[in-house]
Amino acid sequence: MQKATSPKVLGQILKSARSQKGLTQDDAGNLVGITQAMVSRIERGESNARIDTLFRLMSALELEVTIKPKEKETGQSEGDNW
């Protein structure tokens, strides 16, 4: 299981899943109704994509989200780490 700890890491996970399925960015975009450019921005972690867009893309790539309490590392401060 991979942890998406930032938009950039989520983008890398999505890119890897897309590549494993043999899909181009254009193919993936067509599956969920977004442009190839938007897929590219999401994969680079540079998009302000709506949550429903991310869920549609994850669904098309046969991925799911699991929510659980964050494991704190020693010395880690409160808040997000992006």
C-alpha positions as CSV (number, residue, x, y, z in Angstrom):
1,M,0.0,0.0,0.0
2,Q,1.3,3.4,-0.9
3,K,0.8,6.6,1.2
4,A,-0.2,9.8,-0.5
5,T,1.4,12.3,1.8
6,S,1.3,15.3,-0.7
7,P,-0.3,16.2,-4.0
8,K,3.1,15.4,-5.7
9,V,3.2,11.9,-4.2
10,L,-0.5,11.3,-5.1
11,G,0.4,12.3,-8.6
12,Q,3.2,9.8,-8.8
13,I,0.9,7.1,-7.5
14,L,-1.7,7.9,-10.2
15,K,0.9,8.1,-12.9
16,S,2.3,4.7,-11.9
17,A,-1.1,3.1,-11.9
18,R,-2.0,4.7,-15.3
19,S,1.3,3.4,-16.8
20,Q,0.8,-0.1,-15.4
21,K,-2.6,-0.2,-17.2
22,G,-1.0,0.9,-20.4
23,L,-3.0,4.1,-20.7
24,T,-1.7,7.4,-22.0
25,Q,-2.6,10.6,-20.2
26,D,-5.1,11.3,-23.0
27,D,-6.7,7.8,-22.5
28,A,-7.1,8.4,-18.8
29,G,-8.5,11.9,-19.3
30,N,-11.0,10.6,-21.8
31,L,-12.2,7.9,-19.3
32,V,-13.1,10.6,-16.8
33,G,-13.9,13.6,-18.9
34,I,-10.8,15.8,-18.4
35,T,-8.1,16.9,-20.7
36,Q,-4.7,15.4,-21.1
37,A,-3.2,18.6,-19.8
38,M,-5.3,18.3,-16.5
39,V,-4.1,14.7,-16.1
40,S,-0.5,15.9,-16.6
41,R,-1.0,18.6,-13.9
42,I,-2.5,16.1,-11.5
43,E,0.4,13.7,-12.0
44,R,2.9,16.5,-11.3
45,G,1.0,17.5,-8.2
46,E,0.4,21.0,-9.7
47,S,-3.4,20.8,-10.0
48,N,-6.2,22.2,-7.9
49,A,-8.4,19.4,-9.2
50,R,-11.8,19.0,-7.5
51,I,-12.1,16.0,-5.2
52,D,-14.7,14.4,-7.4
53,T,-12.3,14.6,-10.4
54,L,-9.6,12.8,-8.3
55,F,-12.1,10.2,-7.3
56,R,-13.2,9.6,-10.9
57,L,-9.6,9.3,-12.0
58,M,-8.8,6.9,-9.1
59,S,-11.9,4.8,-10.0
60,A,-10.8,4.6,-13.6
61,L,-7.4,3.4,-12.5
62,E,-9.0,0.9,-10.1
63,L,-7.6,2.6,-7.0
64,E,-9.3,3.4,-3.7
65,V,-8.8,5.7,-0.8
66,T,-8.4,4.5,2.8
67,I,-8.6,7.0,5.6
68,K,-6.9,6.2,8.8
69,P,-5.1,8.2,11.6
70,K,-1.7,9.4,10.6
71,E,1.2,7.7,12.2
72,K,3.5,10.3,13.8
73,E,7.2,10.1,13.3
74,T,9.5,11.0,16.1
75,G,9.9,14.8,16.3
76,Q,7.1,15.5,13.7
77,S,5.1,18.5,14.5
78,E,1.3,18.9,14.2
79,G,-0.3,19.7,10.9
80,D,0.2,18.4,7.4
81,N,3.6,17.8,5.8
82,W,3.1,19.1,2.3
